[in-house]
Amino acid sequence: MADERLRDELREFVAERDWAQFHSPENLAKSISIEAGELLECFQWTSDPDAARVRLELADVLTYCHLLADRLGSDPAEIIREKLAITRDKYPIDQTRGRSTKYDQL
C-alpha cells in the first residue's frame, strides 16, 4: 500500500543518514510544533500565501508526524480513523452541520 511505501521510504531516508538516534518521540513532537509554526508563518499577514512554500512546510509537518507515528508503532491512517470515530460521536451531523460550535456548547 501507499502508506507502507511511504513509511519504508522515510525509514530508508533516516537510516541512510543515521538520524534515528535523534528521533526520540520528544524530539519528533518538538519538530512537528516547529514546522507547524513555519507553516503558519506562510499565512502571516496574507490570505494569499505562496502555494509552493505552503506545500513544502506542510510536507515537513506531515513527515515528522509520520516519523513520530512510526516511532510509536502506530499506523497514521489507523489513528486518524480512530480519532475520526471519536469526533463523529462528539459532533453529530444534525447538531453541527454548518456550525463551528465546540462540542460542549451544542
Contacts in CASP RR format, 6 or more apart in sequence:
PFRMAT RR
TARGET T0000
AUTHOR 0000-0000-0000
METHOD contacts of the structure
MODEL  1
MADERLRDELREFVAERDWAQFHSPENLAKSISIEAGELLECFQWTSDPD
AARVRLELADVLTYCHLLADRLGSDPAEIIREKLAITRDKYPIDQTRGRS
TKYDQL
3 75 0 8 1.000
3 76 0 8 1.000
3 77 0 8 1.000
6 66 0 8 1.000
7 66 0 8 1.000
7 70 0 8 1.000
10 63 0 8 1.000
10 66 0 8 1.000
10 67 0 8 1.000
10 70 0 8 1.000
11 70 0 8 1.000
14 20 0 8 1.000
14 23 0 8 1.000
14 67 0 8 1.000
23 67 0 8 1.000
23 71 0 8 1.000
24 71 0 8 1.000
25 68 0 8 1.000
25 71 0 8 1.000
25 72 0 8 1.000
28 64 0 8 1.000
28 67 0 8 1.000
28 68 0 8 1.000
28 71 0 8 1.000
29 68 0 8 1.000
31 64 0 8 1.000
32 61 0 8 1.000
32 64 0 8 1.000
32 65 0 8 1.000
32 68 0 8 1.000
35 57 0 8 1.000
35 60 0 8 1.000
35 61 0 8 1.000
35 64 0 8 1.000
36 61 0 8 1.000
38 57 0 8 1.000
38 60 0 8 1.000
39 54 0 8 1.000
39 57 0 8 1.000
39 58 0 8 1.000
39 60 0 8 1.000
39 61 0 8 1.000
41 57 0 8 1.000
42 49 0 8 1.000
42 50 0 8 1.000
42 53 0 8 1.000
42 54 0 8 1.000
42 57 0 8 1.000
43 49 0 8 1.000
43 54 0 8 1.000
65 76 0 8 1.000
66 76 0 8 1.000
69 75 0 8 1.000
69 76 0 8 1.000
69 79 0 8 1.000
90 103 0 8 1.000
91 103 0 8 1.000
91 106 0 8 1.000
92 106 0 8 1.000
95 106 0 8 1.000
96 103 0 8 1.000
96 106 0 8 1.000
END
